[in-house]
Amino acid sequence: MRAELSTCTVDDMVIHDVTERADVALGTFYNHFADKAAGLNALAELESRTLRRQVLELVDNQVDVARWVTSTAVVLVQRAAIDPGWIAAMESIV
């Protein structure tokens, strides 16, 4: 799903295209997720866990976390400007 979202908006994303790109059967997706929203929620949760882990690693390595958060926020705002539907997907995990 992450790769598909790099080429289209959340609203335009089609699960068939996601499964085709991932080389898995459409039914496999629906065995794991009830619908596109559930798949997006799972992806958002995975991204959130990854982000938390990265922040902890930054703190452990005494990296300037404020600078890292600022640069990450810029990327998030840029993505939101391109795809307003992405904001709703991210809000669903907060």
N, CA, C and O atoms as a Tinker XYZ file with bonds, in Angstrom:
   376  protein
     1  N      0.820000   -1.191000    0.000000    73     2
     2  CA     0.000000    0.000000    0.000000    64     1     3
     3  C      0.862000    1.251000    0.000000    63     2     4     5
     4  O      0.520000    2.256000   -0.623000    81     3
     5  N      1.982000    1.179000    0.704000    73     3     6
     6  CA     2.860000    2.342000    0.763000    64     5     7
     7  C      3.318000    2.728000   -0.641000    63     6     8     9
     8  O      3.319000    3.908000   -0.992000    81     7
     9  N      3.706000    1.743000   -1.440000    73     7    10
    10  CA     4.167000    2.023000   -2.802000    64     9    11
    11  C      3.042000    2.609000   -3.647000    63    10    12    13
    12  O      3.263000    3.532000   -4.432000    81    11
    13  N      1.847000    2.077000   -3.487000    73    11    14
    14  CA     0.707000    2.581000   -4.257000    64    13    15
    15  C      0.410000    4.032000   -3.888000    63    14    16    17
    16  O      0.088000    4.842000   -4.758000    81    15
    17  N      0.516000    4.360000   -2.603000    73    15    18
    18  CA     0.242000    5.727000   -2.155000    64    17    19
    19  C      1.273000    6.726000   -2.671000    63    18    20    21
    20  O      1.025000    7.932000   -2.685000    81    19
    21  N      2.421000    6.224000   -3.092000    73    19    22
    22  CA     3.421000    7.141000   -3.642000    64    21    23
    23  C      3.057000    7.577000   -5.059000    63    22    24    25
    24  O      3.645000    8.517000   -5.593000    81    23
    25  N      2.080000    6.890000   -5.670000    73    23    26
    26  CA     1.714000    7.213000   -7.048000    64    25    27
    27  C      0.290000    7.721000   -7.203000    63    26    28    29
    28  O     -0.097000    8.155000   -8.288000    81    27
    29  N     -0.502000    7.673000   -6.120000    73    27    30
    30  CA    -1.882000    8.138000   -6.216000    64    29    31
    31  C     -2.361000    8.621000   -4.854000    63    30    32    33
    32  O     -1.656000    8.484000   -3.854000    81    31
    33  N     -3.554000    9.183000   -4.823000    73    31    34
    34  CA    -4.133000    9.636000   -3.558000    64    33    35
    35  C     -4.850000    8.484000   -2.880000    63    34    36    37
    36  O     -5.100000    7.448000   -3.497000    81    35
    37  N     -5.176000    8.663000   -1.619000    73    35    38
    38  CA    -5.922000    7.648000   -0.878000    64    37    39
    39  C     -7.251000    7.352000   -1.571000    63    38    40    41
    40  O     -7.627000    6.191000   -1.729000    81    39
    41  N     -7.952000    8.393000   -1.980000    73    39    42
    42  CA    -9.250000    8.205000   -2.625000    64    41    43
    43  C     -9.128000    7.474000   -3.952000    63    42    44    45
    44  O    -10.021000    6.712000   -4.323000    81    43
    45  N     -8.039000    7.694000   -4.668000    73    43    46
    46  CA    -7.859000    7.076000   -5.981000    64    45    47
    47  C     -7.277000    5.661000   -5.900000    63    46    48    49
    48  O     -7.315000    4.916000   -6.879000    81    47
    49  N     -6.745000    5.295000   -4.742000    73    47    50
    50  CA    -6.112000    3.986000   -4.603000    64    49    51
    51  C     -7.150000    2.874000   -4.748000    63    50    52    53
    52  O     -8.232000    2.929000   -4.163000    81    51
    53  N     -6.794000    1.872000   -5.537000    73    51    54
    54  CA    -7.667000    0.721000   -5.775000    64    53    55
    55  C     -6.956000   -0.515000   -5.227000    63    54    56    57
    56  O     -5.800000   -0.774000   -5.563000    81    55
    57  N     -7.650000   -1.272000   -4.384000    73    55    58
    58  CA    -7.029000   -2.429000   -3.740000    64    57    59
    59  C     -6.513000   -3.430000   -4.771000    63    58    60    61
    60  O     -5.458000   -4.033000   -4.571000    81    59
    61  N     -7.231000   -3.610000   -5.849000    73    59    62
    62  CA    -6.758000   -4.521000   -6.893000    64    61    63
    63  C     -5.368000   -4.109000   -7.383000    63    62    64    65
    64  O     -4.510000   -4.962000   -7.606000    81    63
    65  N     -5.149000   -2.818000   -7.548000    73    63    66
    66  CA    -3.833000   -2.330000   -7.979000    64    65    67
    67  C     -2.766000   -2.598000   -6.914000    63    66    68    69
    68  O     -1.624000   -2.924000   -7.236000    81    67
    69  N     -3.148000   -2.457000   -5.657000    73    67    70
    70  CA    -2.219000   -2.722000   -4.546000    64    69    71
    71  C     -1.794000   -4.178000   -4.555000    63    70    72    73
    72  O     -0.605000   -4.484000   -4.463000    81    71
    73  N     -2.776000   -5.088000   -4.668000    73    71    74
    74  CA    -2.448000   -6.509000   -4.626000    64    73    75
    75  C     -1.683000   -6.941000   -5.872000    63    74    76    77
    76  O     -0.809000   -7.806000   -5.804000    81    75
    77  N     -2.012000   -6.343000   -6.996000    73    75    78
    78  CA    -1.287000   -6.669000   -8.225000    64    77    79
    79  C      0.173000   -6.248000   -8.108000    63    78    80    81
    80  O      1.075000   -7.001000   -8.476000    81    79
    81  N      0.396000   -5.062000   -7.602000    73    79    82
    82  CA     1.765000   -4.555000   -7.423000    64    81    83
    83  C      2.538000   -5.421000   -6.432000    63    82    84    85
    84  O      3.736000   -5.650000   -6.598000    81    83
    85  N      1.841000   -5.902000   -5.398000    73    83    86
    86  CA     2.481000   -6.733000   -4.373000    64    85    87
    87  C      2.565000   -8.203000   -4.786000    63    86    88    89
    88  O      3.172000   -9.013000   -4.086000    81    87
    89  N      1.960000   -8.542000   -5.917000    73    87    90
    90  CA     1.942000   -9.908000   -6.434000    64    89    91
    91  C      1.293000  -10.877000   -5.434000    63    90    92    93
    92  O      1.800000  -11.968000   -5.174000    81    91
    93  N      0.160000  -10.440000   -4.889000    73    91    94
    94  CA    -0.649000  -11.307000   -4.024000    64    93    95
    95  C     -2.081000  -11.304000   -4.548000    63    94    96    97
    96  O     -2.507000  -10.375000   -5.233000    81    95
    97  N     -2.804000  -12.350000   -4.215000    73    95    98
    98  CA    -4.192000  -12.447000   -4.658000    64    97    99
    99  C     -5.050000  -11.415000   -3.930000    63    98   100   101
   100  O     -4.796000  -11.083000   -2.773000    81    99
   101  N     -6.056000  -10.921000   -4.619000    73    99   102
   102  CA    -6.974000   -9.955000   -4.017000    64   101   103
   103  C     -7.605000  -10.529000   -2.752000    63   102   104   105
   104  O     -7.770000   -9.821000   -1.759000    81   103
   105  N     -7.955000  -11.810000   -2.792000    73   103   106
   106  CA    -8.550000  -12.455000   -1.625000    64   105   107
   107  C     -7.630000  -12.451000   -0.420000    63   106   108   109
   108  O     -8.092000  -12.400000    0.719000    81   107
   109  N     -6.326000  -12.505000   -0.666000    73   107   110
   110  CA    -5.356000  -12.479000    0.434000    64   109   111
   111  C     -5.467000  -11.172000    1.200000    63   110   112   113
   112  O     -5.422000  -11.159000    2.430000    81   111
   113  N     -5.612000  -10.074000    0.469000    73   111   114
   114  CA    -5.791000   -8.784000    1.135000    64   113   115
   115  C     -7.013000   -8.835000    2.040000    63   114   116   117
   116  O     -6.951000   -8.432000    3.202000    81   115
   117  N     -8.130000   -9.333000    1.502000    73   115   118
   118  CA    -9.374000   -9.338000    2.259000    64   117   119
   119  C     -9.394000  -10.403000    3.349000    63   118   120   121
   120  O    -10.255000  -10.359000    4.228000    81   119
   121  N     -8.474000  -11.354000    3.313000    73   119   122
   122  CA    -8.323000  -12.281000    4.440000    64   121   123
   123  C     -7.728000  -11.564000    5.649000    63   122   124   125
   124  O     -7.957000  -11.958000    6.793000    81   123
   125  N     -6.969000  -10.516000    5.382000    73   123   126
   126  CA    -6.293000   -9.781000    6.460000    64   125   127
   127  C     -6.990000   -8.482000    6.841000    63   126   128   129
   128  O     -6.909000   -8.040000    7.987000    81   127
   129  N     -7.679000   -7.869000    5.872000    73   127   130
   130  CA    -8.294000   -6.565000    6.113000    64   129   131
   131  C     -9.733000   -6.559000    5.603000    63   130   132   133
   132  O    -10.029000   -7.117000    4.546000    81   131
   133  N    -10.611000   -5.930000    6.355000    73   131   134
   134  CA   -12.023000   -5.873000    5.964000    64   133   135
   135  C    -12.235000   -5.008000    4.725000    63   134   136   137
   136  O    -13.091000   -5.306000    3.892000    81   135
   137  N    -11.453000   -3.936000    4.608000    73   135   138
   138  CA   -11.623000   -3.011000    3.491000    64   137   139
   139  C    -10.376000   -2.136000    3.376000    63   138   140   141
   140  O     -9.405000   -2.314000    4.110000    81   139
   141  N    -10.424000   -1.196000    2.447000    73   139   142
   142  CA    -9.279000   -0.309000    2.222000    64   141   143
   143  C     -8.946000    0.482000    3.483000    63   142   144   145
   144  O     -7.772000    0.656000    3.812000    81   143
   145  N     -9.958000    0.956000    4.184000    73   143   146
   146  CA    -9.710000    1.736000    5.407000    64   145   147
   147  C     -8.955000    0.915000    6.443000    63   146   148   149
   148  O     -8.050000    1.425000    7.103000    81   147
   149  N     -9.318000   -0.342000    6.585000    73   147   150
   150  CA    -8.629000   -1.205000    7.547000    64   149   151
   151  C     -7.171000   -1.418000    7.134000    63   150   152   153
   152  O     -6.279000   -1.437000    7.983000    81   151
   153  N     -6.936000   -1.576000    5.850000    73   151   154
   154  CA    -5.571000   -1.714000    5.359000    64   153   155
   155  C     -4.764000   -0.451000    5.601000    63   154   156   157
   156  O     -3.602000   -0.512000    6.003000    81   155
   157  N     -5.389000    0.697000    5.353000    73   155   158
   158  CA    -4.716000    1.971000    5.597000    64   157   159
   159  C     -4.431000    2.175000    7.085000    63   158   160   161
   160  O     -3.374000    2.684000    7.456000    81   159
   161  N     -5.372000    1.779000    7.924000    73   159   162
   162  CA    -5.152000    1.898000    9.370000    64   161   163
   163  C     -3.977000    1.037000    9.807000    63   162   164   165
   164  O     -3.167000    1.461000   10.631000    81   163
   165  N     -3.881000   -0.173000    9.256000    73   163   166
   166  CA    -2.765000   -1.058000    9.590000    64   165   167
   167  C     -1.445000   -0.448000    9.121000    63   166   168   169
   168  O     -0.447000   -0.492000    9.840000    81   167
   169  N     -1.441000    0.117000    7.923000    73   167   170
   170  CA    -0.234000    0.771000    7.419000    64   169   171
   171  C      0.136000    1.968000    8.288000    63   170   172   173
   172  O      1.308000    2.159000    8.613000    81   171
   173  N     -0.839000    2.762000    8.660000    73   171   174
   174  CA    -0.580000    3.932000    9.504000    64   173   175
   175  C     -0.024000    3.511000   10.861000    63   174   176   177
   176  O      0.875000    4.160000   11.394000    81   175
   177  N     -0.556000    2.431000   11.414000    73   175   178
   178  CA    -0.057000    1.935000   12.705000    64   177   179
   179  C      1.381000    1.444000   12.566000    63   178   180   181
   180  O      2.214000    1.700000   13.435000    81   179
   181  N      1.669000    0.745000   11.482000    73   179   182
   182  CA     3.038000    0.287000   11.234000    64   181   183
   183  C      3.986000    1.472000   11.108000    63   182   184   185
   184  O      5.074000    1.467000   11.683000    81   183
   185  N      3.573000    2.485000   10.359000    73   183   186
   186  CA     4.396000    3.683000   10.204000    64   185   187
   187  C      4.593000    4.386000   11.547000    63   186   188   189
   188  O      5.680000    4.885000   11.841000    81   187
   189  N      3.543000    4.423000   12.352000    73   187   190
   190  CA     3.620000    5.061000   13.667000    64   189   191
   191  C      4.611000    4.320000   14.572000    63   190   192   193
   192  O      5.420000    4.951000   15.254000    81   191
   193  N      4.549000    2.989000   14.579000    73   191   194
   194  CA     5.498000    2.198000   15.394000    64   193   195
   195  C      6.933000    2.420000   14.913000    63   194   196   197
   196  O      7.855000    2.550000   15.718000    81   195
   197  N      7.107000    2.462000   13.598000    73   195   198
   198  CA     8.442000    2.694000   13.036000    64   197   199
   199  C      8.962000    4.058000   13.463000    63   198   200   201
   200  O     10.122000    4.199000   13.849000    81   199
   201  N      8.094000    5.059000   13.389000    73   199   202
   202  CA     8.483000    6.417000   13.784000    64   201   203
   203  C      8.864000    6.461000   15.263000    63   202   204   205
   204  O      9.866000    7.076000   15.627000    81   203
   205  N      8.067000    5.812000   16.117000    73   203   206
   206  CA     8.390000    5.794000   17.557000    64   205   207
   207  C      9.757000    5.145000   17.795000    63   206   208   209
   208  O     10.562000    5.648000   18.579000    81   207
   209  N     10.010000    4.024000   17.112000    73   207   210
   210  CA    11.283000    3.324000   17.276000    64   209   211
   211  C     12.446000    4.215000   16.820000    63   210   212   213
   212  O     13.490000    4.263000   17.471000    81   211
   213  N     12.260000    4.913000   15.707000    73   211   214
   214  CA    13.312000    5.790000   15.208000    64   213   215
   215  C     13.589000    6.938000   16.172000    63   214   216   217
   216  O     14.744000    7.308000   16.380000    81   215
   217  N     12.552000    7.493000   16.751000    73   215   218
   218  CA    12.747000    8.583000   17.725000    64   217   219
   219  C     13.526000    8.078000   18.928000    63   218   220   221
   220  O     14.432000    8.759000   19.407000    81   219
   221  N     13.189000    6.898000   19.420000    73   219   222
   222  CA    13.930000    6.341000   20.562000    64   221   223
   223  C     15.395000    6.112000   20.210000    63   222   224   225
   224  O     16.275000    6.361000   21.033000    81   223
   225  N     15.663000    5.643000   19.000000    73   223   226
   226  CA    17.046000    5.460000   18.562000    64   225   227
   227  C     17.769000    6.802000   18.484000    63   226   228   229
   228  O     18.942000    6.905000   18.844000    81   227
   229  N     17.064000    7.828000   18.013000    73   227   230
   230  CA    17.671000    9.156000   17.944000    64   229   231
   231  C     18.041000    9.658000   19.338000    63   230   232   233
   232  O     19.127000   10.199000   19.546000    81   231
   233  N     17.133000    9.474000   20.277000    73   231   234
   234  CA    17.388000    9.921000   21.657000    64   233   235
   235  C     18.568000    9.151000   22.233000    63   234   236   237
   236  O     19.451000    9.731000   22.865000    81   235
   237  N     18.575000    7.835000   22.009000    73   235   238
   238  CA    19.686000    7.018000   22.516000    64   237   239
   239  C     21.022000    7.455000   21.935000    63   238   240   241
   240  O     22.049000    7.379000   22.609000    81   239
   241  N     21.012000    7.909000   20.696000    73   239   242
   242  CA    22.249000    8.333000   20.037000    64   241   243
   243  C     22.509000    9.828000   20.189000    63   242   244   245
   244  O     23.420000   10.370000   19.562000    81   243
   245  N     21.715000   10.488000   21.015000    73   243   246
   246  CA    21.849000   11.909000   21.318000    64   245   247
   247  C     21.805000   12.783000   20.050000    63   246   248   249
   248  O     22.551000   13.753000   19.915000    81   247
   249  N     20.920000   12.411000   19.144000    73   247   250
   250  CA    20.711000   13.194000   17.929000    64   249   251
   251  C     19.811000   14.370000   18.276000    63   250   252   253
   252  O     19.011000   14.287000   19.208000    81   251
   253  N     19.936000   15.445000   17.545000    73   251   254
   254  CA    19.093000   16.617000   17.748000    64   253   255
   255  C     17.667000   16.278000   17.322000    63   254   256   257
   256  O     17.300000   16.438000   16.159000    81   255
   257  N     16.878000   15.811000   18.273000    73   255   258
   258  CA    15.520000   15.346000   17.994000    64   257   259
   259  C     14.652000   16.481000   17.467000    63   258   260   261
   260  O     13.834000   16.259000   16.574000    81   259
   261  N     14.805000   17.669000   17.988000    73   259   262
   262  CA    13.992000   18.803000   17.528000    64   261   263
   263  C     14.220000   19.050000   16.035000    63   262   264   265
   264  O     13.269000   19.297000   15.295000    81   263
   265  N     15.448000   18.986000   15.604000    73   263   266
   266  CA    15.745000   19.191000   14.180000    64   265   267
   267  C     15.139000   18.062000   13.345000    63   266   268   269
   268  O     14.583000   18.308000   12.275000    81   267
   269  N     15.246000   16.839000   13.831000    73   267   270
   270  CA    14.703000   15.694000   13.108000    64   269   271
   271  C     13.181000   15.798000   13.004000    63   270   272   273
   272  O     12.612000   15.542000   11.943000    81   271
   273  N     12.520000   16.173000   14.105000    73   271   274
   274  CA    11.064000   16.315000   14.099000    64   273   275
   275  C     10.644000   17.411000   13.129000    63   274   276   277
   276  O      9.660000   17.253000   12.406000    81   275
   277  N     11.369000   18.503000   13.105000    73   275   278
   278  CA    11.046000   19.598000   12.191000    64   277   279
   279  C     11.145000   19.150000   10.742000    63   278   280   281
   280  O     10.249000   19.432000    9.946000    81   279
   281  N     12.209000   18.463000   10.393000    73   279   282
   282  CA    12.363000   18.016000    9.009000    64   281   283
   283  C     11.311000   16.972000    8.653000    63   282   284   285
   284  O     10.832000   16.943000    7.519000    81   283
   285  N     10.946000   16.121000    9.598000    73   283   286
   286  CA     9.894000   15.132000    9.365000    64   285   287
   287  C      8.555000   15.824000    9.167000    63   286   288   289
   288  O      7.773000   15.432000    8.301000    81   287
   289  N      8.287000   16.849000    9.966000    73   287   290
   290  CA     7.032000   17.595000    9.836000    64   289   291
   291  C      6.919000   18.240000    8.462000    63   290   292   293
   292  O      5.830000   18.293000    7.890000    81   291
   293  N      8.011000   18.723000    7.938000    73   291   294
   294  CA     7.998000   19.333000    6.604000    64   293   295
   295  C      7.563000   18.297000    5.568000    63   294   296   297
   296  O      6.743000   18.591000    4.698000    81   295
   297  N      8.108000   17.102000    5.662000    73   295   298
   298  CA     7.735000   16.036000    4.727000    64   297   299
   299  C      6.254000   15.702000    4.865000    63   298   300   301
   300  O      5.565000   15.524000    3.861000    81   299
   301  N      5.763000   15.615000    6.085000    73   299   302
   302  CA     4.353000   15.293000    6.314000    64   301   303
   303  C      3.435000   16.377000    5.758000    63   302   304   305
   304  O      2.406000   16.065000    5.159000    81   303
   305  N      3.791000   17.628000    5.945000    73   303   306
   306  CA     2.982000   18.729000    5.427000    64   305   307
   307  C      2.979000   18.721000    3.903000    63   306   308   309
   308  O      1.950000   18.973000    3.277000    81   307
   309  N      4.124000   18.435000    3.314000    73   307   310
   310  CA     4.182000   18.361000    1.855000    64   309   311
   311  C      3.274000   17.251000    1.332000    63   310   312   313
   312  O      2.569000   17.447000    0.342000    81   311
   313  N      3.284000   16.091000    1.983000    73   311   314
   314  CA     2.427000   14.976000    1.566000    64   313   315
   315  C      0.955000   15.356000    1.730000    63   314   316   317
   316  O      0.136000   15.049000    0.865000    81   315
   317  N      0.624000   16.012000    2.818000    73   315   318
   318  CA    -0.759000   16.420000    3.060000    64   317   319
   319  C     -1.232000   17.422000    2.016000    63   318   320   321
   320  O     -2.399000   17.408000    1.626000    81   319
   321  N     -0.340000   18.287000    1.564000    73   319   322
   322  CA    -0.714000   19.260000    0.544000    64   321   323
   323  C     -1.027000   18.577000   -0.784000    63   322   324   325
   324  O     -1.878000   19.045000   -1.540000    81   323
   325  N     -0.352000   17.491000   -1.061000    73   323   326
   326  CA    -0.570000   16.746000   -2.300000    64   325   327
   327  C     -1.845000   15.905000   -2.209000    63   326   328   329
   328  O     -2.584000   15.791000   -3.187000    81   327
   329  N     -2.102000   15.321000   -1.044000    73   327   330
   330  CA    -3.198000   14.360000   -0.901000    64   329   331
   331  C     -3.970000   14.601000    0.388000    63   330   332   333
   332  O     -3.615000   14.042000    1.426000    81   331
   333  N     -5.035000   15.432000    0.347000    73   331   334
   334  CA    -5.815000   15.699000    1.549000    64   333   335
   335  C     -6.412000   14.428000    2.176000    63   334   336   337
   336  O     -6.615000   14.380000    3.390000    81   335
   337  N     -6.691000   13.417000    1.375000    73   335   338
   338  CA    -7.210000   12.156000    1.922000    64   337   339
   339  C     -6.221000   11.479000    2.836000    63   338   340   341
   340  O     -6.607000   10.714000    3.720000    81   339
   341  N     -4.946000   11.754000    2.630000    73   339   342
   342  CA    -3.905000   11.169000    3.463000    64   341   343
   343  C     -4.019000   11.672000    4.896000    63   342   344   345
   344  O     -3.728000   10.941000    5.843000    81   343
   345  N     -4.442000   12.913000    5.048000    73   343   346
   346  CA    -4.618000   13.485000    6.391000    64   345   347
   347  C     -5.647000   12.676000    7.162000    63   346   348   349
   348  O     -5.423000   12.337000    8.324000    81   347
   349  N     -6.765000   12.365000    6.535000    73   347   350
   350  CA    -7.810000   11.584000    7.197000    64   349   351
   351  C     -7.286000   10.212000    7.582000    63   350   352   353
   352  O     -7.594000    9.711000    8.663000    81   351
   353  N     -6.506000    9.607000    6.716000    73   351   354
   354  CA    -5.952000    8.290000    7.017000    64   353   355
   355  C     -5.039000    8.363000    8.233000    63   354   356   357
   356  O     -5.085000    7.481000    9.091000    81   355
   357  N     -4.214000    9.397000    8.320000    73   355   358
   358  CA    -3.314000    9.544000    9.451000    64   357   359
   359  C     -4.066000    9.907000   10.729000    63   358   360   361
   360  O     -3.692000    9.461000   11.814000    81   359
   361  N     -5.128000   10.715000   10.611000    73   359   362
   362  CA    -5.918000   11.087000   11.792000    64   361   363
   363  C     -6.607000    9.881000   12.401000    63   362   364   365
   364  O     -6.896000    9.872000   13.598000    81   363
   365  N     -6.871000    8.876000   11.607000    73   363   366
   366  CA    -7.597000    7.709000   12.115000    64   365   367
   367  C     -6.788000    6.912000   13.126000    63   366   368   369
   368  O     -7.360000    6.109000   13.863000    81   367
   369  N     -5.464000    7.111000   13.182000    73   367   370
   370  CA    -4.665000    6.365000   14.150000    64   369   371
   371  C     -4.349000    7.174000   15.396000    63   370   372   373
   372  O     -3.821000    6.637000   16.370000    81   371
   373  N     -4.666000    8.454000   15.373000    73   371   374
   374  CA    -4.347000    9.316000   16.519000    64   373   375
   375  C     -5.373000    9.164000   17.604000    63   374   376
   376  O     -5.270000    9.812000   18.646000    81   375
